[in-house]
Amino acid sequence: MTMLIVDDSKPIREIVKRLFKHKASYIYECEDGAEAFASYEQHHPDWVLMDIAMKQVDGITATKNIIAVYPHARIIILTQYDDPFFREEAKIAGACGYVVKENLMELNLMLEQIKK
């Protein structure tokens, strides 16, 4: 399994990498939604873990951009916002999951369920 982590927080990217290093054959990363499309296009990861709040391009927009060209991309929003509005926006954008950062272990369960 390969992953792309898109988050403007290096500490969060490091935590997620540590959490999945035993499951992923390779983990790519970038720090803004502006870089996410190019990174996806270059690597075609099995999973994208996408933050919402980033400086140049937010994660909802980046998700829409990736899904528009790669409709089978599997993107999970990984964010600090436990908000029904953002959950709905993520779903509309094409994300297949939504996890709040304070519940990172839920991400592991979600990946296992979706994989099946």
N, C-alpha and C positions, 0 to 999 in steps of 0.2 A: 504494500500500500504506500502511495506517495501522498504528501499533503502540502498545501500552500497555506501559510499563516499570514493574514493581512491584518496588521495591527500597528498603530503608531507607538505603542508602548513596548520597548525592548524587554523590560522585565516580564511582561505578559507573554511575549513570544518565547522567552526562555522557559517559563513555567510550562507552557503547552508543549514545547519541544521535549522537556524532561518527562512529561506525562506520557508522551506517545513514542519516545525513542525506541522502545522495545517492540512496537507494532509497525512502525513505518520504516520502509526501506530507505526513504529519503524525505526530508522535510525542507521545503523551500520557504522563503519568507520575504515579505516586503512591508514597508511601513505606511503605505497610503493606497487608497482606492485608485489613485491615478496610475499606480504601477501594477495594479492587480490584473488588468486585462492582458498586458504584455507578458507578465509572468505566467499567467494561465496559458496563453497562446504558445509560449516557448516550452513549457513543461508538461502540460495536460495532466495535472495531478488528479488522483482519484478523489480527493476531498479538498475543499477550500473552507477554511475557518476565517470568517470575515467579521471584523469589528464594524460598528456603525459610525461612531464619531471619529473622523479623521480630518486632517487639515484641508487638503485640496479637494478630494472626491470622497464623499461618504460611502459607507458600505452598502447602503440600499441601492444607490446609483451604480456602484461598481458591480453589484450582483446583477442588476438589470442589463448592464452592458455585456457581461459575460454570457448570461443566459440567452440574450438576443442572438448571439452568434453560435454558442455551444449549448443548445437546449438540454442536453443530457448532463451538463456539469452538476456536480453535487456540492452545494454550498450550504454551510451551516453558519448562521449568524451567531457570533460569540461576543456578547456585549455586556455592559454594565446596566443597561436599561431594561428593567422588568416592567414593561409598559405595553398595554394592549394595542395602542396605536402602532408602535414599532413592530410588534409581532405581526400585525395585519399587513403592514407595509412590506415586511420581509417575505411574507407568503405571496403577496401580489408580485413582488420582484422575481420570485422563482426559487427562493431558498427552501430547502427541504427540511430545515430544522432551525431552532432558536434556543440558545442556551445563555443563561445569565452567568457572568464570569465567577460570581461567588459560588456557583454550583458546578465547578469544572468536572467533577466525577460524573455528573449527569451526561456530559459530552461523551465520555467513554461508553456509557450504556446506549446512548443514541446511535453512535457509530456502529455498534454491534447489531442493534435492532434494524437499522436501515440497510446494513450490509446483507442481512438475511432476506 
